[in-house]
């Protein structure tokens, strides 16, 4: 079946489901974000909304959304997850690895669809990717498995690199996994990895001062909401200190970092509507396999390379999915 026919079929099914429920009350989808506003969650906020529209859902017509923006505050994560449960939403979507545990603690009965989860099996969200069990399923970016690749990419551009920093937020449930992966990758590649913790946006300059003192030659980011929100300030500090960086999504490179390598997160945000739609039409989360990305994007920011006086090999540029000039 062609993709357009597939989408059309899903849209028709969604509209039928919405029409059936519209006679009483349209389904309610709660979305627990991590930032402080819809604008701070761009471009993912719009991508999520677009995914539902493509399946035939219209806000206020055959679906309703309850959005919550905790602004990276643990207490607000907890209270807003409880709000969504108290509102008796039909499905909860959690955006970012840090949000899912709060929703999980708040309910064991309302279906939860996670987005951007790093290691849902290791975190205990699901029993397995193929058969989740319980009330959770969703999309994983299998991000911890990509740390070695990001180190390799940085070293291609900085051949003399021997000391690489791994910046992570210890509040993220996936942080220990990123650290283990980074240490294993460093041993494999003959590098020294230096972990640096990043707990608040105001710590940017302090963290980079520590990196300079440690004679760090490059930096890879462990994915997380706080680091995404701070990407502009991190880029400015990295540039000021002459440290090349590699992030996990196109949006990181666009904001002013040298490289990014990871899944297309805009597409993932759009696609999260699909498992939610299945649940609204009666499929149990336990029976919906967790989806993994099948393609990863390599983005190179040539403007930053020039600012750092780095020469990106032509063969590297030819491999890139996008070169920002």
Buried (B, 14 or more C-beta within 10 A) or exposed (E): EEEEEEBBEBBEBBBEBBEEBBEEEBBBBBBBBBBBEBEBBEBBBBBBBBBBBBBBBEEEEBBBBBBBBBBBEEEBBBBBBBBBBEEEBBBBBBBBBBBBBBBBEBBEEBBBBBBBBBBBBEBBBBBEBEEBBBBBBBBBBBBBBBBBBBBBBBBBBBEEBBBBBBBBBEBBBBBBBBBEBBBEBBEEBEBBBBBBEBEEEEBBEEBBEBBEEEEBBBBBBBBBBBBBBBBEBBBBBBBEBEBBBBBBBBBBBBBBBBBBBBBBBBBBBBBBBBBBBBBBBEBBBBEBEBBEBEEBBBBBBBEBBEEBEBEBEEEBEEEBBEBBE
